[in-house]
Amino acid sequence: MKNIYGLLLALGLGVAGGLFNWAYLRSEARNMEMTSFIALAKDVDRGHRLEERDLVPIPIPNGSVGNLKNFGVFWSDRGSVIAGEPMSRYREAGSLLLREDMKTPPPELNLGPGEALISLPIDTRTFTPSLVVPGDQISFLVPSAPAGVRSIVASDPAAKDPQPAAPPEPFTTIGPFTVVSMGNRLGSTSVMKAAKIPQLQENVIGIKARVDENHKIQDALVTKLLAVLGSTNYRPLAVQLEPQRARRK
């Protein structure tokens, strides 16, 4: 009878050991299954558009992937990487390509030689800043100059009751100007969101002005606009968005 119990015990231990071995081998097999991610074959600069030759696959055991799948780029997705956005930062050869590397970088201040940025306060109570994308054309509506003493125009020199001149328009349009910035925003709102940069001071608009080698403004419209601002103690300006040839996204 004892021999039967011993035999059953040995058989049970053998089955348990087989199950443990099977589980271990299955775990190891799972770990040996690979998932390939993209790495860089060479150093790449910011703004570089990736090509097939810039990329190499890096196989990683599935059991070691962990959170890498959340921020790495799969080798199987290399087609979208090549057709996608340029690099947003410098990366060294051998580095894993991250999704963060392919985000659209925020644009930089776009001023050419002989150009300066002039910042002006705008009235956001009557205008939505998010409607404007730097590069758009705008004009400003400013109060007309005080009429002072109205000029008298006589329809007949012999008339006893000369007729007053027509009253001036309440507003004058000055422009158009090219927008360079909306607060700290130098591109579209979607680019700012993608770069996780908060939008600040959108009640201040930046326009381009031509300047000479001594940085003196050479743009008559800008000079006129600044004179109006000075006369109103820099009261926020009303904005008129001009028709755009093409809307940028």
Secondary structure by P-SEA (a helix, b strand, c coil): caaaaaaaaaaaaaaaaaaaaaaaaaaaaaaabbbbbbbbccccccccccccccbbbbbbbcccccccccccccccaaaaaaacccccccccccccccccccccccccccccccbbbbbbbbcccccccccccccccbbbbbbccccccbbbbbccccccbbbbccccccccccccccccccccccccaaaaaaaccccccccbbbbbbbbccccccccaaaaaaaaaaaaacccbbbbbbcccccccc
